[in-house]
Amino acid sequence: MKLKPVVVTKAFVLALQFIMVGFFIAFALILPTVLGWWVDKKVAWGFPVFSIVGLGLGILIMVYGVIAMIKPFLDEAQKQTKDLLDKYK
């Protein structure tokens, strides 16, 4: 049985990159929040200070990471738009 080579298209790579953005968002929010929750359980205060700090830190990490991941797509779209407008001037 002969195996066929796998053809990876640009659309497939783009789809995987956007799936990775989704996983990054989930993990960037969940991990610091769960860590803060764990510290709150160990400290046993009445107010979940570390959970809130963890969630805030996760939001900051998420925003920075998503901007860094999406920036190449936005730059490419801007370049294509500029090239298209220059073509029809």
N, C-alpha and C positions, 0 to 999 in steps of 0.2 A: 504494500500500500504506500503510495507516494503522497507526501504531504504537500499541500499548496502553500505558497508563501503568503504571509499575512500582509495585506495592503492597508496601510494606515493613511487615511485621508486627512486633509486639513480640518474638515468639519468634525471628524472624530476627535482630533486633538483639542479643538476648541471646546467641544462638549465635555471632555475630561477635565479641562481647566476650569470650566464653570462648576462642575461637580465638586472639584477640590475647593473652590471658593465656598460652596455650601457647607462642606465638612469643616473648613477652617472656621466659619462663623459659629457652627455648633460647638466645636471644641474650645474655641476662644471664650465662649460664654460659660460653658459647663465646667471646665476644669478649675478656673479660679474661684467660681462660686462654690463648688463642692469642697475645695480646699478651705475656703473661709467657713463653710458650714462645719467641717471637721474640727477646725480650730475653735469655733464657738462651742461645740460639744465638749471639748477638752477644758475650756476655760469656764464654762457653765455660768455665763452671765445671763441676765434676764432678757437682754436686747441683742439681736444678731448683728453685732457691729462688723465682725470679720466677714460674714456672708455678704453684707452690703458693700464692704470695701472690695471683696473679691469680684462681685458683680460689676462694680464700677471699673475696676482694673480690666476685667474681661471685655467690657464695652470699649474701653480705650484701645486695647490690643486688637479687637475686632475691626474697629474703624480704620486704624492705621494699616492693618494687614489687607483689608479689602481694597483700600485706596491703592496700595502698592501693587496688588494683583490685577486690578482693573485698569490701571494707568496705561499699560502697553496697548490694550484694546482701544482705549479712548484716543491715544496718540495716533494709532493706525487709522482709525475712522476719520480723525481730523485731517490726516495727510491725504487720504483718499478723497475726501470732500474737497480739499484745496486743489488737488490734481484735476478733479472733475470740473470744478468751476473755472480753472485756468484753461481747460480744454475748450470750453464753450464761450470764452470771451472773444 
